[in-house]
Amino acid sequence: MPDRSQLPPWVWPRAAYVHVPFCARHCGYCDFAVTAGQDHLIDLYVEALGEELARLDGPTPVDTIFVGGGTPTYLSAGQLDRLLGRIGRWLPLRTAGEFSIEATPESLSDEKVAVLAGRGVNRVSLGVQTFRPDLLTRLDRIHSAEHVGPALDRIRRRIDNVSLDLIFGVPGQTLADWDADLRTGLAFAPEHVSTYGLTYEKGTPLWKRRQRGLVRPVSEDDELAMYEHAIDYLAAAGFAHYEVSNFARPGRRCRHNETYWANEAYFGFGTGAARYVFGRRELNRRNTADYIRRVLAGESPSFQSEELTPEEAARETAAVQLRRSVGVDRGRFLEQTAFDFDVLTGGRIGGLVAEGLLADAGRGVCLTRRGMCLADALVTKLVWG
């Protein structure tokens, strides 16, 4: 068998995502593949996940692993140990690799953290969201602000790389509330902070409440003010703004997520997981019981597969790479996609530079700060016209 590790990273994966759908509660704003109230499926799920991993062509070394959810740490310590053992068997982490897991403050115990560290996890992404009790209730979170400190103490005794997830634009949230969340979060000295504007995903309970007029979204002006305040506050604290929603101390960027933002290849396992290998994207079924049944029956858990045309793949690559502070490197883009970035974007770069939305350094093109604030609309305009 040829050594696939020598293939370019946009062809053969160096990264793997493993999805654990189980949660204590399905939060009203969440549109991920989540399973709540079906704990009897957990052991079967771990078995099925192991079976899906075993379909690799033997142990396949990777540089990054990300176990997300759901709430992976909702599993018991024993279940976590079995899960991580299966991952380690089929996805051995290369030297100096990054092994991340998502957790919630109330779901961690000393025993679970010991399992994580013992199985090689070296980065924890903690879903704090906010420290205000009323806003936590509005988001359907079950933890309290008082859970955060003890959870971080447990993690830091064994793992030294912690990211905090925070949400702004929650109904009823003010700029002062958001400032307090940032200050409280940074007092815990995280290595990484992700700040997400609340989105109303169609079909979610939060979206339905908005449709019925039961919640009033924060105004666009207030949400923009919150985002810009995060940029300023985190920069002053020594964090680099390296992607639209992500900030890191030196050397602490999320290497796994950088794979997505480069539009490079990645493996995906579990309910609802996506994979992108040899230019083909596949998506697993979102129903956990269906996923288990199919995998244990020897069937494929995938329900959707597509291979983009070269031009579609190039445009997608441009769109995700523009989310990064470094933007698009013209030479690397040409090597990865076989398309000239300027030709692909139809001569629109100059006008957006003149508007102060893009910066063109010759070798590369990136969003300005003003462009970051309009990222979604701006990227659509530049890439698709």
Contacts in CASP RR format, 6 or more apart in sequence:
PFRMAT RR
TARGET T0000
AUTHOR 0000-0000-0000
METHOD contacts of the structure
MODEL  1
MPDRSQLPPWVWPRAAYVHVPFCARHCGYCDFAVTAGQDHLIDLYVEALG
EELARLDGPTPVDTIFVGGGTPTYLSAGQLDRLLGRIGRWLPLRTAGEFS
IEATPESLSDEKVAVLAGRGVNRVSLGVQTFRPDLLTRLDRIHSAEHVGP
ALDRIRRRIDNVSLDLIFGVPGQTLADWDADLRTGLAFAPEHVSTYGLTY
EKGTPLWKRRQRGLVRPVSEDDELAMYEHAIDYLAAAGFAHYEVSNFARP
GRRCRHNETYWANEAYFGFGTGAARYVFGRRELNRRNTADYIRRVLAGES
PSFQSEELTPEEAARETAAVQLRRSVGVDRGRFLEQTAFDFDVLTGGRIG
GLVAEGLLADAGRGVCLTRRGMCLADALVTKLVWG
1 57 0 8 1.000
4 12 0 8 1.000
5 12 0 8 1.000
5 14 0 8 1.000
5 61 0 8 1.000
8 335 0 8 1.000
8 336 0 8 1.000
9 259 0 8 1.000
9 262 0 8 1.000
9 264 0 8 1.000
9 265 0 8 1.000
10 262 0 8 1.000
10 263 0 8 1.000
10 264 0 8 1.000
10 265 0 8 1.000
10 279 0 8 1.000
10 317 0 8 1.000
10 336 0 8 1.000
11 265 0 8 1.000
11 278 0 8 1.000
11 279 0 8 1.000
12 265 0 8 1.000
12 277 0 8 1.000
12 278 0 8 1.000
13 62 0 8 1.000
13 259 0 8 1.000
13 264 0 8 1.000
13 265 0 8 1.000
13 266 0 8 1.000
13 267 0 8 1.000
13 275 0 8 1.000
13 276 0 8 1.000
13 277 0 8 1.000
14 62 0 8 1.000
14 63 0 8 1.000
14 64 0 8 1.000
14 259 0 8 1.000
14 264 0 8 1.000
14 265 0 8 1.000
15 62 0 8 1.000
15 63 0 8 1.000
15 64 0 8 1.000
15 65 0 8 1.000
15 66 0 8 1.000
15 256 0 8 1.000
15 259 0 8 1.000
15 264 0 8 1.000
15 265 0 8 1.000
15 266 0 8 1.000
15 267 0 8 1.000
16 62 0 8 1.000
16 64 0 8 1.000
16 65 0 8 1.000
16 66 0 8 1.000
16 87 0 8 1.000
16 91 0 8 1.000
16 266 0 8 1.000
16 267 0 8 1.000
16 268 0 8 1.000
16 269 0 8 1.000
17 65 0 8 1.000
17 66 0 8 1.000
17 67 0 8 1.000
17 68 0 8 1.000
17 256 0 8 1.000
17 266 0 8 1.000
17 267 0 8 1.000
17 268 0 8 1.000
17 269 0 8 1.000
17 273 0 8 1.000
17 274 0 8 1.000
17 275 0 8 1.000
18 49 0 8 1.000
18 65 0 8 1.000
18 66 0 8 1.000
18 67 0 8 1.000
18 68 0 8 1.000
18 87 0 8 1.000
18 91 0 8 1.000
18 268 0 8 1.000
18 269 0 8 1.000
18 270 0 8 1.000
18 273 0 8 1.000
19 33 0 8 1.000
19 68 0 8 1.000
19 69 0 8 1.000
19 70 0 8 1.000
19 268 0 8 1.000
19 269 0 8 1.000
19 270 0 8 1.000
19 271 0 8 1.000
19 272 0 8 1.000
19 273 0 8 1.000
19 284 0 8 1.000
20 45 0 8 1.000
20 67 0 8 1.000
20 68 0 8 1.000
20 69 0 8 1.000
20 70 0 8 1.000
20 71 0 8 1.000
20 72 0 8 1.000
20 74 0 8 1.000
20 75 0 8 1.000
20 83 0 8 1.000
20 270 0 8 1.000
21 32 0 8 1.000
21 33 0 8 1.000
21 34 0 8 1.000
21 35 0 8 1.000
21 45 0 8 1.000
21 69 0 8 1.000
21 70 0 8 1.000
21 270 0 8 1.000
21 271 0 8 1.000
21 272 0 8 1.000
21 288 0 8 1.000
22 34 0 8 1.000
22 35 0 8 1.000
22 36 0 8 1.000
22 38 0 8 1.000
22 39 0 8 1.000
22 41 0 8 1.000
22 42 0 8 1.000
22 45 0 8 1.000
22 70 0 8 1.000
22 71 0 8 1.000
22 74 0 8 1.000
22 75 0 8 1.000
22 288 0 8 1.000
23 34 0 8 1.000
23 35 0 8 1.000
23 36 0 8 1.000
23 69 0 8 1.000
23 70 0 8 1.000
23 71 0 8 1.000
23 74 0 8 1.000
24 36 0 8 1.000
24 71 0 8 1.000
24 74 0 8 1.000
24 106 0 8 1.000
24 107 0 8 1.000
24 142 0 8 1.000
25 36 0 8 1.000
25 140 0 8 1.000
25 142 0 8 1.000
26 34 0 8 1.000
26 36 0 8 1.000
26 140 0 8 1.000
27 139 0 8 1.000
27 140 0 8 1.000
27 141 0 8 1.000
28 139 0 8 1.000
28 140 0 8 1.000
28 204 0 8 1.000
28 205 0 8 1.000
28 206 0 8 1.000
29 139 0 8 1.000
29 140 0 8 1.000
29 198 0 8 1.000
29 199 0 8 1.000
29 200 0 8 1.000
29 201 0 8 1.000
29 204 0 8 1.000
29 205 0 8 1.000
29 206 0 8 1.000
30 201 0 8 1.000
30 204 0 8 1.000
31 201 0 8 1.000
31 203 0 8 1.000
31 204 0 8 1.000
32 69 0 8 1.000
32 70 0 8 1.000
33 69 0 8 1.000
33 70 0 8 1.000
33 271 0 8 1.000
33 272 0 8 1.000
33 286 0 8 1.000
33 288 0 8 1.000
34 69 0 8 1.000
34 70 0 8 1.000
35 41 0 8 1.000
35 70 0 8 1.000
35 271 0 8 1.000
35 288 0 8 1.000
38 288 0 8 1.000
38 289 0 8 1.000
41 288 0 8 1.000
41 289 0 8 1.000
41 292 0 8 1.000
42 75 0 8 1.000
42 79 0 8 1.000
43 79 0 8 1.000
44 292 0 8 1.000
44 296 0 8 1.000
45 271 0 8 1.000
45 288 0 8 1.000
45 291 0 8 1.000
45 292 0 8 1.000
46 75 0 8 1.000
46 79 0 8 1.000
46 82 0 8 1.000
46 83 0 8 1.000
46 86 0 8 1.000
47 296 0 8 1.000
48 270 0 8 1.000
48 291 0 8 1.000
48 292 0 8 1.000
48 295 0 8 1.000
48 296 0 8 1.000
49 83 0 8 1.000
49 86 0 8 1.000
49 269 0 8 1.000
49 270 0 8 1.000
49 295 0 8 1.000
50 86 0 8 1.000
50 90 0 8 1.000
51 295 0 8 1.000
51 296 0 8 1.000
51 298 0 8 1.000
52 269 0 8 1.000
52 270 0 8 1.000
52 295 0 8 1.000
52 301 0 8 1.000
53 86 0 8 1.000
53 87 0 8 1.000
53 89 0 8 1.000
53 90 0 8 1.000
53 91 0 8 1.000
53 269 0 8 1.000
54 90 0 8 1.000
56 90 0 8 1.000
56 91 0 8 1.000
56 267 0 8 1.000
58 90 0 8 1.000
59 89 0 8 1.000
59 90 0 8 1.000
59 91 0 8 1.000
59 92 0 8 1.000
60 90 0 8 1.000
60 91 0 8 1.000
60 92 0 8 1.000
60 267 0 8 1.000
61 91 0 8 1.000
61 92 0 8 1.000
61 93 0 8 1.000
61 94 0 8 1.000
62 91 0 8 1.000
62 92 0 8 1.000
62 93 0 8 1.000
62 94 0 8 1.000
62 267 0 8 1.000
63 93 0 8 1.000
63 94 0 8 1.000
63 97 0 8 1.000
63 98 0 8 1.000
63 255 0 8 1.000
64 97 0 8 1.000
64 98 0 8 1.000
64 99 0 8 1.000
64 100 0 8 1.000
64 255 0 8 1.000
64 256 0 8 1.000
64 259 0 8 1.000
65 87 0 8 1.000
65 91 0 8 1.000
65 93 0 8 1.000
65 98 0 8 1.000
65 99 0 8 1.000
65 100 0 8 1.000
65 256 0 8 1.000
66 100 0 8 1.000
66 101 0 8 1.000
66 256 0 8 1.000
66 257 0 8 1.000
67 83 0 8 1.000
67 84 0 8 1.000
67 87 0 8 1.000
67 100 0 8 1.000
67 101 0 8 1.000
67 102 0 8 1.000
67 121 0 8 1.000
68 101 0 8 1.000
68 102 0 8 1.000
69 102 0 8 1.000
70 102 0 8 1.000
71 102 0 8 1.000
71 103 0 8 1.000
71 104 0 8 1.000
71 107 0 8 1.000
72 80 0 8 1.000
72 83 0 8 1.000
72 101 0 8 1.000
72 102 0 8 1.000
72 103 0 8 1.000
73 80 0 8 1.000
73 101 0 8 1.000
73 102 0 8 1.000
73 103 0 8 1.000
73 104 0 8 1.000
73 107 0 8 1.000
73 108 0 8 1.000
73 112 0 8 1.000
73 116 0 8 1.000
74 104 0 8 1.000
74 107 0 8 1.000
75 83 0 8 1.000
77 109 0 8 1.000
77 111 0 8 1.000
77 112 0 8 1.000
77 114 0 8 1.000
77 115 0 8 1.000
78 115 0 8 1.000
80 112 0 8 1.000
80 115 0 8 1.000
80 116 0 8 1.000
80 119 0 8 1.000
81 115 0 8 1.000
81 119 0 8 1.000
84 115 0 8 1.000
84 116 0 8 1.000
84 119 0 8 1.000
84 120 0 8 1.000
84 121 0 8 1.000
85 119 0 8 1.000
87 119 0 8 1.000
88 119 0 8 1.000
91 267 0 8 1.000
93 99 0 8 1.000
93 120 0 8 1.000
97 122 0 8 1.000
97 255 0 8 1.000
98 122 0 8 1.000
98 123 0 8 1.000
98 254 0 8 1.000
98 255 0 8 1.000
98 256 0 8 1.000
99 120 0 8 1.000
99 121 0 8 1.000
99 122 0 8 1.000
99 123 0 8 1.000
100 121 0 8 1.000
100 122 0 8 1.000
100 123 0 8 1.000
100 124 0 8 1.000
100 125 0 8 1.000
100 163 0 8 1.000
100 254 0 8 1.000
100 256 0 8 1.000
101 116 0 8 1.000
101 121 0 8 1.000
101 123 0 8 1.000
101 124 0 8 1.000
101 125 0 8 1.000
102 124 0 8 1.000
102 125 0 8 1.000
102 127 0 8 1.000
103 124 0 8 1.000
103 125 0 8 1.000
103 126 0 8 1.000
103 127 0 8 1.000
103 151 0 8 1.000
103 155 0 8 1.000
104 126 0 8 1.000
104 127 0 8 1.000
104 141 0 8 1.000
104 142 0 8 1.000
104 143 0 8 1.000
105 126 0 8 1.000
105 127 0 8 1.000
105 128 0 8 1.000
105 143 0 8 1.000
105 147 0 8 1.000
105 148 0 8 1.000
105 149 0 8 1.000
105 150 0 8 1.000
105 151 0 8 1.000
106 142 0 8 1.000
106 143 0 8 1.000
106 144 0 8 1.000
106 147 0 8 1.000
106 151 0 8 1.000
108 151 0 8 1.000
108 154 0 8 1.000
108 155 0 8 1.000
109 154 0 8 1.000
110 154 0 8 1.000
110 157 0 8 1.000
113 154 0 8 1.000
113 155 0 8 1.000
113 157 0 8 1.000
113 158 0 8 1.000
113 159 0 8 1.000
114 158 0 8 1.000
116 124 0 8 1.000
116 158 0 8 1.000
116 159 0 8 1.000
117 158 0 8 1.000
117 159 0 8 1.000
118 158 0 8 1.000
121 159 0 8 1.000
122 159 0 8 1.000
122 160 0 8 1.000
122 161 0 8 1.000
123 159 0 8 1.000
123 161 0 8 1.000
123 162 0 8 1.000
123 163 0 8 1.000
123 254 0 8 1.000
124 155 0 8 1.000
124 159 0 8 1.000
124 161 0 8 1.000
124 162 0 8 1.000
124 163 0 8 1.000
125 162 0 8 1.000
125 163 0 8 1.000
125 165 0 8 1.000
125 192 0 8 1.000
125 194 0 8 1.000
125 254 0 8 1.000
126 148 0 8 1.000
126 151 0 8 1.000
126 152 0 8 1.000
126 155 0 8 1.000
126 162 0 8 1.000
126 163 0 8 1.000
126 164 0 8 1.000
126 165 0 8 1.000
127 164 0 8 1.000
127 165 0 8 1.000
128 148 0 8 1.000
128 164 0 8 1.000
128 165 0 8 1.000
128 166 0 8 1.000
128 185 0 8 1.000
129 135 0 8 1.000
129 136 0 8 1.000
129 139 0 8 1.000
129 141 0 8 1.000
129 165 0 8 1.000
129 166 0 8 1.000
129 167 0 8 1.000
130 136 0 8 1.000
130 139 0 8 1.000
130 141 0 8 1.000
130 166 0 8 1.000
130 167 0 8 1.000
130 170 0 8 1.000
130 173 0 8 1.000
130 177 0 8 1.000
130 181 0 8 1.000
131 145 0 8 1.000
131 148 0 8 1.000
131 180 0 8 1.000
131 181 0 8 1.000
131 184 0 8 1.000
131 185 0 8 1.000
132 145 0 8 1.000
132 173 0 8 1.000
132 177 0 8 1.000
132 180 0 8 1.000
132 181 0 8 1.000
133 144 0 8 1.000
133 145 0 8 1.000
135 170 0 8 1.000
135 172 0 8 1.000
135 173 0 8 1.000
135 177 0 8 1.000
136 143 0 8 1.000
136 144 0 8 1.000
136 145 0 8 1.000
138 170 0 8 1.000
138 171 0 8 1.000
138 172 0 8 1.000
138 215 0 8 1.000
139 167 0 8 1.000
139 170 0 8 1.000
140 205 0 8 1.000
145 184 0 8 1.000
148 185 0 8 1.000
148 188 0 8 1.000
149 188 0 8 1.000
152 162 0 8 1.000
152 188 0 8 1.000
155 162 0 8 1.000
156 162 0 8 1.000
160 191 0 8 1.000
161 191 0 8 1.000
161 192 0 8 1.000
161 252 0 8 1.000
162 188 0 8 1.000
162 190 0 8 1.000
162 191 0 8 1.000
162 192 0 8 1.000
163 190 0 8 1.000
163 191 0 8 1.000
163 192 0 8 1.000
163 193 0 8 1.000
163 194 0 8 1.000
163 254 0 8 1.000
164 185 0 8 1.000
164 188 0 8 1.000
164 190 0 8 1.000
164 192 0 8 1.000
164 193 0 8 1.000
164 194 0 8 1.000
165 194 0 8 1.000
165 196 0 8 1.000
166 181 0 8 1.000
166 182 0 8 1.000
166 185 0 8 1.000
166 193 0 8 1.000
166 194 0 8 1.000
166 195 0 8 1.000
166 196 0 8 1.000
167 195 0 8 1.000
167 196 0 8 1.000
167 197 0 8 1.000
167 198 0 8 1.000
168 178 0 8 1.000
168 181 0 8 1.000
168 195 0 8 1.000
168 196 0 8 1.000
168 197 0 8 1.000
168 198 0 8 1.000
168 223 0 8 1.000
168 226 0 8 1.000
168 227 0 8 1.000
168 230 0 8 1.000
169 178 0 8 1.000
169 197 0 8 1.000
169 198 0 8 1.000
169 217 0 8 1.000
169 218 0 8 1.000
169 222 0 8 1.000
169 223 0 8 1.000
169 226 0 8 1.000
170 198 0 8 1.000
170 218 0 8 1.000
171 198 0 8 1.000
171 215 0 8 1.000
171 216 0 8 1.000
171 217 0 8 1.000
171 218 0 8 1.000
172 216 0 8 1.000
172 218 0 8 1.000
173 218 0 8 1.000
173 226 0 8 1.000
174 222 0 8 1.000
175 222 0 8 1.000
175 225 0 8 1.000
175 226 0 8 1.000
175 229 0 8 1.000
178 226 0 8 1.000
178 229 0 8 1.000
178 230 0 8 1.000
179 229 0 8 1.000
179 233 0 8 1.000
182 229 0 8 1.000
182 230 0 8 1.000
182 233 0 8 1.000
182 234 0 8 1.000
183 233 0 8 1.000
185 193 0 8 1.000
186 193 0 8 1.000
186 233 0 8 1.000
186 234 0 8 1.000
186 237 0 8 1.000
191 248 0 8 1.000
191 249 0 8 1.000
191 252 0 8 1.000
192 246 0 8 1.000
192 247 0 8 1.000
192 248 0 8 1.000
192 249 0 8 1.000
192 252 0 8 1.000
192 253 0 8 1.000
192 254 0 8 1.000
193 234 0 8 1.000
193 239 0 8 1.000
193 246 0 8 1.000
193 247 0 8 1.000
193 248 0 8 1.000
194 245 0 8 1.000
194 246 0 8 1.000
194 247 0 8 1.000
195 227 0 8 1.000
195 230 0 8 1.000
195 234 0 8 1.000
195 245 0 8 1.000
195 246 0 8 1.000
195 247 0 8 1.000
196 245 0 8 1.000
197 223 0 8 1.000
197 226 0 8 1.000
197 227 0 8 1.000
197 245 0 8 1.000
198 217 0 8 1.000
198 218 0 8 1.000
200 206 0 8 1.000
200 207 0 8 1.000
200 210 0 8 1.000
200 217 0 8 1.000
201 207 0 8 1.000
206 215 0 8 1.000
209 215 0 8 1.000
210 216 0 8 1.000
210 217 0 8 1.000
218 226 0 8 1.000
224 373 0 8 1.000
227 373 0 8 1.000
228 373 0 8 1.000
230 247 0 8 1.000
231 241 0 8 1.000
231 369 0 8 1.000
231 372 0 8 1.000
234 241 0 8 1.000
234 247 0 8 1.000
235 241 0 8 1.000
235 247 0 8 1.000
238 249 0 8 1.000
239 247 0 8 1.000
239 248 0 8 1.000
239 249 0 8 1.000
240 247 0 8 1.000
240 248 0 8 1.000
240 249 0 8 1.000
240 250 0 8 1.000
240 253 0 8 1.000
240 325 0 8 1.000
241 247 0 8 1.000
241 325 0 8 1.000
241 372 0 8 1.000
242 248 0 8 1.000
242 253 0 8 1.000
242 324 0 8 1.000
242 325 0 8 1.000
242 326 0 8 1.000
243 257 0 8 1.000
243 258 0 8 1.000
243 261 0 8 1.000
243 323 0 8 1.000
243 324 0 8 1.000
243 325 0 8 1.000
244 323 0 8 1.000
244 367 0 8 1.000
244 372 0 8 1.000
244 375 0 8 1.000
246 253 0 8 1.000
246 254 0 8 1.000
246 257 0 8 1.000
248 254 0 8 1.000
258 324 0 8 1.000
259 265 0 8 1.000
259 266 0 8 1.000
260 266 0 8 1.000
260 320 0 8 1.000
261 320 0 8 1.000
261 321 0 8 1.000
261 323 0 8 1.000
261 324 0 8 1.000
262 317 0 8 1.000
262 320 0 8 1.000
262 321 0 8 1.000
262 324 0 8 1.000
263 313 0 8 1.000
263 316 0 8 1.000
263 317 0 8 1.000
263 320 0 8 1.000
263 321 0 8 1.000
263 336 0 8 1.000
264 276 0 8 1.000
265 276 0 8 1.000
265 277 0 8 1.000
265 278 0 8 1.000
265 279 0 8 1.000
266 275 0 8 1.000
266 276 0 8 1.000
266 277 0 8 1.000
267 275 0 8 1.000
267 277 0 8 1.000
268 274 0 8 1.000
268 275 0 8 1.000
268 284 0 8 1.000
269 275 0 8 1.000
269 284 0 8 1.000
270 284 0 8 1.000
270 291 0 8 1.000
270 301 0 8 1.000
271 284 0 8 1.000
271 285 0 8 1.000
271 286 0 8 1.000
271 287 0 8 1.000
271 288 0 8 1.000
271 291 0 8 1.000
271 301 0 8 1.000
272 283 0 8 1.000
272 284 0 8 1.000
272 285 0 8 1.000
272 286 0 8 1.000
272 291 0 8 1.000
273 283 0 8 1.000
273 284 0 8 1.000
274 281 0 8 1.000
274 282 0 8 1.000
274 283 0 8 1.000
274 284 0 8 1.000
275 281 0 8 1.000
275 282 0 8 1.000
279 307 0 8 1.000
279 308 0 8 1.000
279 313 0 8 1.000
280 305 0 8 1.000
280 306 0 8 1.000
280 307 0 8 1.000
281 305 0 8 1.000
281 306 0 8 1.000
281 307 0 8 1.000
281 308 0 8 1.000
282 302 0 8 1.000
282 304 0 8 1.000
282 305 0 8 1.000
283 302 0 8 1.000
283 303 0 8 1.000
283 304 0 8 1.000
283 305 0 8 1.000
284 291 0 8 1.000
284 301 0 8 1.000
284 302 0 8 1.000
284 303 0 8 1.000
285 291 0 8 1.000
285 294 0 8 1.000
285 301 0 8 1.000
285 302 0 8 1.000
285 303 0 8 1.000
291 301 0 8 1.000
294 300 0 8 1.000
294 301 0 8 1.000
295 301 0 8 1.000
308 316 0 8 1.000
310 337 0 8 1.000
310 338 0 8 1.000
310 339 0 8 1.000
311 339 0 8 1.000
311 344 0 8 1.000
313 337 0 8 1.000
314 333 0 8 1.000
314 337 0 8 1.000
314 338 0 8 1.000
314 339 0 8 1.000
314 344 0 8 1.000
315 344 0 8 1.000
315 383 0 8 1.000
315 384 0 8 1.000
317 333 0 8 1.000
317 336 0 8 1.000
317 337 0 8 1.000
318 328 0 8 1.000
318 333 0 8 1.000
318 341 0 8 1.000
318 344 0 8 1.000
318 345 0 8 1.000
318 379 0 8 1.000
318 382 0 8 1.000
318 383 0 8 1.000
319 379 0 8 1.000
319 380 0 8 1.000
319 383 0 8 1.000
321 327 0 8 1.000
321 328 0 8 1.000
321 333 0 8 1.000
322 328 0 8 1.000
322 365 0 8 1.000
322 366 0 8 1.000
322 367 0 8 1.000
322 375 0 8 1.000
322 379 0 8 1.000
322 382 0 8 1.000
322 383 0 8 1.000
323 367 0 8 1.000
323 375 0 8 1.000
323 379 0 8 1.000
324 366 0 8 1.000
325 366 0 8 1.000
325 367 0 8 1.000
326 366 0 8 1.000
327 364 0 8 1.000
327 365 0 8 1.000
327 366 0 8 1.000
327 367 0 8 1.000
328 341 0 8 1.000
328 364 0 8 1.000
328 365 0 8 1.000
328 366 0 8 1.000
329 363 0 8 1.000
329 364 0 8 1.000
330 340 0 8 1.000
330 341 0 8 1.000
330 342 0 8 1.000
330 362 0 8 1.000
330 363 0 8 1.000
330 364 0 8 1.000
330 365 0 8 1.000
331 363 0 8 1.000
333 339 0 8 1.000
333 341 0 8 1.000
334 340 0 8 1.000
334 341 0 8 1.000
341 365 0 8 1.000
342 349 0 8 1.000
344 383 0 8 1.000
345 382 0 8 1.000
345 383 0 8 1.000
346 385 0 8 1.000
348 381 0 8 1.000
348 382 0 8 1.000
348 385 0 8 1.000
349 358 0 8 1.000
349 360 0 8 1.000
349 365 0 8 1.000
349 382 0 8 1.000
350 358 0 8 1.000
350 360 0 8 1.000
352 358 0 8 1.000
352 378 0 8 1.000
352 381 0 8 1.000
352 382 0 8 1.000
353 359 0 8 1.000
353 360 0 8 1.000
356 368 0 8 1.000
356 370 0 8 1.000
356 371 0 8 1.000
357 367 0 8 1.000
357 368 0 8 1.000
357 370 0 8 1.000
357 371 0 8 1.000
357 374 0 8 1.000
357 378 0 8 1.000
358 365 0 8 1.000
358 366 0 8 1.000
358 367 0 8 1.000
358 368 0 8 1.000
358 371 0 8 1.000
358 378 0 8 1.000
358 382 0 8 1.000
359 365 0 8 1.000
359 366 0 8 1.000
359 367 0 8 1.000
359 368 0 8 1.000
367 375 0 8 1.000
367 378 0 8 1.000
371 378 0 8 1.000
END
